[in-house]
Amino acid sequence: MNYTDFSKNVLNWYSANKRDLPWRYKNNSPKDPYKIWVSEIMLQQTTVATVIPYYKKFLRKWPNIKKLSKSNINEVLDFWSGLGYYRRAKNLHLTSRIISNQFNGIFPLEKNEIIKLPGIGEYTSAAIRAIAKDEKDTVVDANIERVMARIFYLKKPIKQIKKEIKQNAEKLTPKFNNGDYIQALMDIGSLICTPKDPLCNDCPIEKFCITKKKNAVNEIPKKIIKKDKPVREGIVYWIRNKNNQILLKRREENGLLPGMLEFPSYNWSKNKINENDKKILSIKNTKKLNKKVMHEFSHFKLVLTVYEKNKFNKNSIDGMWVGIEEINELGLPTLMKKVYKQVLEN
């Protein structure tokens, strides 16, 4: 394979066909590593279509590292509602403070410095450096993994050949314009070299693809049969006081949905039961509603049974009491939005 021709084809295609995404730079406008970093963190485990509106709002609210570093972590977590994987929000906030304190608010781009920051691993470090500085770092995301597996006709499941994929990708990484090159490969993987029925006739690197020559594009990468996720069950309380306000509390900073607002829920995660939780759990005369809330996490499925308690004295429990009509305006995680919707449905 002529590696130079490969990268030229990729870059020429990108020049004419690249996606118009808000974190990409047009013409010769300066590249802000902060904005690139925010986009890369948001795009972890999340689709481009979902990220775009969050990214735009995030940059309006926190346009630079200094602003983000001075924000309250709960404000950032509430903003993140709906994006999932909330550890990312905590790492963004923590990293912004580290950069403000240790690097005078200037995003570090030296590999030995950037790799130490919370939430930035090998992939994210390479992506930021390549896009912001055109460093010759090899970047391999899920889309690029699929492209490489097909180009080199790698017949094992991707999870088993990540090292081999990275080695092959390194051979193709160009010395110049690497930022555009990796974004081009991401676009090719997303728009053309799709998991099913790829658009090979539109692909700028079809002639290099061994899998295409073998007429095996729907066989590569090889799929792994997924096992059914285990099911956990728990309870959630809809507690209403005499003023028709509903009780919310914040989850612990560690574990699932860290620091997020929730209707009090129990028995499904490893969060510790504190004194205030014991008060909630000791509430008598609770009414079991004929409602169940189902939600899927990355490694298990959850079923919550809803219990209701009305006319409760709010002074006996610590928490956040909110009017029913205000709840929908809060940054609740998707699970709790489901609870809210389920309770209000007739």
Secondary structure, DSSP 8 states (H G I E B T S, - for coil): --HHHHHHHHHHHHHHH----TTS--TT----HHHHHHHHHHTTTS-HHHHHHHHHHHHHH--SHHHHHTS-HHHHHHHTTTT--THHHHHHHHHHHHHHHHSTT----SHHHHTTSTT--HHHHHHHHHHHH--------HHHHHHHHHHTT--S-GGG-HHHHHHHHHHH--SS-HHHHHHHHHHHHHHTS-SSS--GGG-TTGGG-HHHHTT-TTTSS---------EEEEEEEEEEETTSEEEEEE--SSSSSTT-EES-EESSS-----HHHHHHHT--S-EEEEEEEEEE-SS-EEEEEEEEEEEE-GGGS-SEEEEHHHHTTS---HHHHHHHHHHH--
